[in-house]
């Protein structure tokens, strides 16, 4: 039993990767998964708002409200596209992280983390935009009721 534990430990120490890098990459993957899950939820929410917008236009509305209806319809399209593009960028980033994880001495670790920080900023900006849109749209719907 002790011999097996010692062999396992030596095998681990002889591997050509840094445990710190592995931990950092695990954290990176968890963050990416969280972002993707939240973006899926936002996409679903926007689909619900689009349905709600359709319900609004199925009732008589003033001509002055038509530009707002068009604005929200356009915003939903734009933000769904933004969600799709960011999810794609996150998936590409995860592929790079997986490749990096398999390297004995990660050659692009600095670029990986710079990209991760950039994606984090993009995610936060999109999240702010989506929350603002949500509040504005809900106010619009209350006003139309």
Rosetta blueprint (number, residue, H / E / L):
1 X L
2 X H
3 X H
4 X H
5 X H
6 X H
7 X H
8 X H
9 X H
10 X H
11 X H
12 X H
13 X H
14 X H
15 X L
16 X L
17 X L
18 X L
19 X H
20 X H
21 X H
22 X H
23 X H
24 X H
25 X H
26 X H
27 X H
28 X H
29 X H
30 X H
31 X H
32 X H
33 X H
34 X H
35 X H
36 X H
37 X H
38 X H
39 X H
40 X H
41 X H
42 X H
43 X H
44 X H
45 X H
46 X H
47 X H
48 X H
49 X H
50 X H
51 X H
52 X H
53 X H
54 X H
55 X H
56 X H
57 X H
58 X L
59 X L
60 X L
61 X L
62 X L
63 X H
64 X H
65 X H
66 X H
67 X H
68 X H
69 X H
70 X H
71 X H
72 X H
73 X H
74 X H
75 X H
76 X H
77 X H
78 X H
79 X H
80 X H
81 X H
82 X H
83 X H
84 X H
85 X H
86 X H
87 X H
88 X H
89 X H
90 X H
91 X H
92 X H
93 X H
94 X H
95 X H
96 X H
97 X H
98 X H
99 X H
100 X H
101 X H
102 X L
103 X L
104 X L
105 X L
106 X L
107 X L
108 X L
109 X H
110 X H
111 X H
112 X H
113 X H
114 X H
115 X H
116 X H
117 X H
118 X H
119 X H
120 X H
121 X H
122 X H
123 X H
124 X H
125 X H
126 X H
127 X H
128 X H
129 X H
130 X H
131 X H
132 X H
133 X H
134 X H
135 X H
136 X H
137 X H
138 X H
139 X H
140 X H
141 X H
142 X H
143 X H
144 X H
145 X L
